[in-house]
Amino acid sequence: MSSKQERVDRYANAIWGVALEQWTTALNSAAKALGSDKKLAALLADDSKSVADRVAALDKALPAGTTSEVRNLLKTMLESGDLSLIKDVSGRLAQVASGGAVSIKAEITSAIELTEKEKEQLRRRLSAEYGEGTTCTFQVDPSLLGGLRVRVGDKLIDTSIASRLATLRESLTSVVR
């Protein structure tokens, strides 16, 4: 027989799965309804129209039976100018519901162009630390003078010479004051 915690987890996971599936289905249906009418899409994207007019058009276009939670989410997305992300949000929900890996983006900026070997070493290290779903983009910024600046999600790792010089300048000016 399973433990109490295992049974609780099983029920909670079932509820979570159903909720995610309902949201995914509702968002797909809303995206289909909103995407099928070019005039409506143009109206919803038109910033010269008042938000109230665009929200009214959105409400009118949504299928009957769309829950208030989904309507509120879509209104918030409309007001934020993010309504075009509805298919992406729905796709991400489907990925989460199926237990798919979370894709983590790493932005790597260097002072000079990195070799393919160096890029591969960085990819391996970041994948080991953040998971196999980590995707890396590489940029060059000569103002770094040397070193790297790596941003993974909201975490920033800055080993650039420019940032070290700035830190040194701040500490020297605070001593002089």
N, C-alpha and C positions, 0 to 999 in steps of 0.2 A: 504494500500500500504506500502511496506517495505521502510525503510530509505535508503539513498544513501550508508551509510556505510555497511548496511546489504547486499545490492546488490553487492558491491565491494567484501565483504568477501565471498559471495557465488561463484562469478566468480574465485576469487583467490584460494579458496578451490577446485574448480573443476579442475583448471589447475594443482594444486599441486597433486591431486589424480591421474590425468592422467599421469603426469610425473613419479610419484612413480610406477605406474602400468607398464609403459613402461620400466623403469629401472629393475624392478623385473622380467619381462618377458625376457628381454635381458640377464640378469645375469643367469637366469635359463637355457636359451637356450645355453649360453656359457659354463656353468657348465656341461650340458649334453654332449655337443660336446667334451669338454676336458676330461671328466670322462669316456667316452666310449672307449678310446684308451689307454691301459696300457703302451705301449711304449712311447707314447706322454707324459703321466703323468710322467714317469720316466725321460724323457729328460728335461721336464720343471723343475723338482725338482733337477736335477743334477747340483750342484754348480761348478763342474769341467769344465762344458761347459761355453763358453762365454755368457754374457748377450745378445749380439747381435744375437747369434745363437738361444738362447731360445726365444727371442722376435720374430725372423723370424718364428720359428716353431709355436709359439702362433698365429701369424697373419695368417699363412697358415691354421691352424686348425679351426679358428673361422668361423661360418656360414656366408655366403654372406648376406650382408645387416646389419651386425653388425655396429652400429654407431661409429663414431670416438671417441665420449665421452666414450663409453663402452670399446673400444679398448685401449684408453689411461689409463683408470682406471685399466684394467687387466694388462697392461704393468707395471704400477706403482706397482701393487700388486706383480707381478712377480719379479721385481727388488728389492722389499723389502722383498722377501721371504714369502709373505703372500697369494700367489695364492690359497693355500689350504683352505683359509677362504671364498672362493667365495660363497659356499652354505649358510654359516652363515650370510654373508652380505645380500644375497638375502632373506633369511628368516626374517632377521631383517627389511628389507625394506617392506616386505609384512605385518609384524606386525605394522609398522608405518602407512602404507597405510590404514590398516583396523581400525586404531585408537586404537590399542592394547596398553595396559599399558607397560610402560618402566620398565624393570627389573633393579632394583638398587641393587648392591652388597655391603654388609657391612662386613668388616673383623674385628673381635673383638679378640683382644689378651689380655689375662689376665696373672697375675703372677702365679695363681693356677687354677686348674680345677673348673669351675663354676658349680653350681648345676642346675638341669633342671628348677627349679623355677626361678633362676637368669637369665638363658638364655631366658626363656619365657618373663620375664619382659623387658629384653633388646630388644627382638624382637618386643614386643608391642610398646615400646617407639620409636624405630627407624621406625616402620611402621607408627606410628602416625605422625612423623616428615617428613619422606621421601616418604610415600605412601605405599599402600598395596602390591606393587610388590617388596618390599625389601626382599632380601634373605640374611641370616646371616650365616657366617662361623666362627667357634670358634677355637682358637689356644691357646696354653699355652707357655709362655716364662718366665721362672723364673728370668731372668735378669731384668725384670720390677720391682721386689721387692714387688710391690703392685699396686693396681689401675688397670686401663684399658687403652688400646690404641685402638681406634675405627677409622677405615678408611672407609669412604663412598664416593665413587667416588674419587675425588681429594681433599676431605676435610679430615683432620686428627684432631681427638680430643684425646689428650694425657694427661691423668690424672695420669700417672704412677709415682711412687715414684722416679724411676730412672731419669725421665725427670725433676722432681722438684729438685732433688739433682744436676743435671747438670746445671740447671738455677741458683741455689744458688751458685754453684762453680764459674760460669761465673761472677756473680755479685760481689762476694767477691774478685776475682782476678782483676776485673776492678777497684775496690776501692783501692786495694793495689798498683797498678801501679802508 
